[in-house]
Amino acid sequence: MKKERFAYTLLMPMLLVMLVLVIYPIVETFSYSLKKWKLSKPGSIKFIGLKNYITILGSKSFLYSLGNTVYILVAVVLITTIISVSVALFLNIKVKFSGFLLALAIVPWATPPFVNALLWKFVFYSGYGFLNKLLLNLHLISEPVSWLDNRNSLLFIVSLVVSYRLIPFMSLICLAGRQSIDESLMEAARIDGAGAFMIFRKIISPLMLPFLAVGITQTSISAINVFDEIVALSGYSDIGKSLLIESYMITFNFLEFGKGSAYTYIVMILAGILGFVYIKSLNKELEY
């Protein structure tokens, strides 16, 4: 009994922090989402139930933002997964400079997202950015291309920039999965006549799957919550807005705290679903 009390005493500071900084804001934000509350009209606050959610889910603006978010999510997961697995397999090779290459691979992940996106903006700048200059010098185009003014190209560039930031993290997870595989399994397969592709398909891929699931889930959560990259590349324009951008605009530009809180909750639910998958994947990895 004394041990249990001591354990709860040690946990109390963390529980208080969670209560003040996590649970209270979640409950308070939900209460805001059930009200019609515009900051420019403080005297007209009233309870409207789920009307904010119904209005949002039925609006064209929400569907447009959801489409952009899903596009970024799918593109980021595909790009990050393919490149991360390749990088992990390369870093697993024991070479003289493997430690330096591993440290170098972490740099994009350590750089602030907004700074990362600004650097990429110089590459894709609609006027005479680096890519346009390169293509003009190679005579592949006759005039500069407005990469950031078209919805599809902008979303792909955003996905590319987000992937560039997330690849180091996922590569480390995949590398940990690759290094956890007993080399004797591959050696036995080689003796039996299996080639490199067959070893990857039958041994490496299945055994890396729990680690890959964790990386993909974490990458998906980051892709849903993308904000800095979109703002740095295209500002708060409608063309590339995601659910998080839409939530920010409604809350802080139009000062509709009730509707903005409902948007926040919708994003949180989507991220929460992926977070649940992440925990399940983590449990599978621990069992493995």
Residue, then its C-alpha position, 0 to 999 in steps of 0.5 A: m500500500k505504501k509503495e502504491r501511494f509513493a508511486y501515485t505521489l511521483l505521478m502527481p506532478m505529471l498528472l497535474v501538468m496533463l490536466v492543466l495543459v491537455i485535458y482542460p484545453i480539450v474539454e474547453t475547446f469542445s465546449y467552444s465548438l458547441k457555441k456560436w461565438k464570434l469574437s467581434k460580437p462578444g455579446s451574441i454568444k449562444f449554445i447551438g449544439l452540433k450545428n457548427y459540425i453540421t455546417i462544416l461537414g456540409s460546406k464546399s470549403f471543408l471538402y476542398s480542404l479535406g481533398n488537399t489534406v488527403y492528397i498530401l497524406v497519400a503522397v507523403v506516405l508513398i514518397t516517405t516510405i519508398i525513400s526511407v526503406s531505400v535509405a535504411l538499406f543503404l545505411n545498413i551497409k558497413v562502410k567507412f563513412s556510415g556514421f557521417l552519412l547517418a548524421l547527415a541524414i538527420v539534418p533535414w529532420a532537425t531543421p525547423p519546418f518553416v526554414n525547410a520550406l523557405l529553402w525549397k521555395f527558392v527552388f520552386y519560386s514561380g519567377y526565376g527560381f533554381l528549377n526554372k533557371l535550370l530548365l531554361n538553361l537546358h532549353l526544356i522550357s521557353e518561359p518560367v513555370s508558376w509551380l506554386d500557383n497551380r493546385n496540383s503542382l503546389l500540393f505535390i511540392v508541399s508533399l515533397v517538402v514534408s517528405y524531405r523533413l520526415i524521411p530521416f525519422m522514418s529512415l532511422i525506424c526502418l534502419a532499426g528494423r533492418q538491424s534487428i534481423d538476424e543475419s544468419l537468416m539471410e546467410a541461410a537463404r543465400i546458401d539455399g540459392a535465394g537472390a537479393f530480391m527474394i531475400f528482401r521479399k521473403i525475409i527483410s520485408p516481413l520482419m521490418l513490417p512492424f517497424l514500418a507500420v510505426g513509421i507510416t502511422q507517425t508520418s501520417i499524423s505529421a502529414i495531416n497536421v502540416f501547416d508551416e510548409i504550406v504557409a511558407l510556400s503559398g501563404y494562406s491562399d485558398i489554393g493549397k489550404s489544408l484542414l489545419i490552415e482552414s481551422y487557423m483562418i476561421t479562428f484567427n482571421f474571421l474570429e469565429f471561435g466556435k466554428g474554428s474550435a469545431y474544425t480543430y476537433i475534426v482535425m484532432i479526431l482524424a489525428g486521434i484515429l491515426g494515433f490509435v493505429y500508432i499505439k496498436s502498431l507499437n504494441k505489435e512491435l513490442e510483441y514482436 
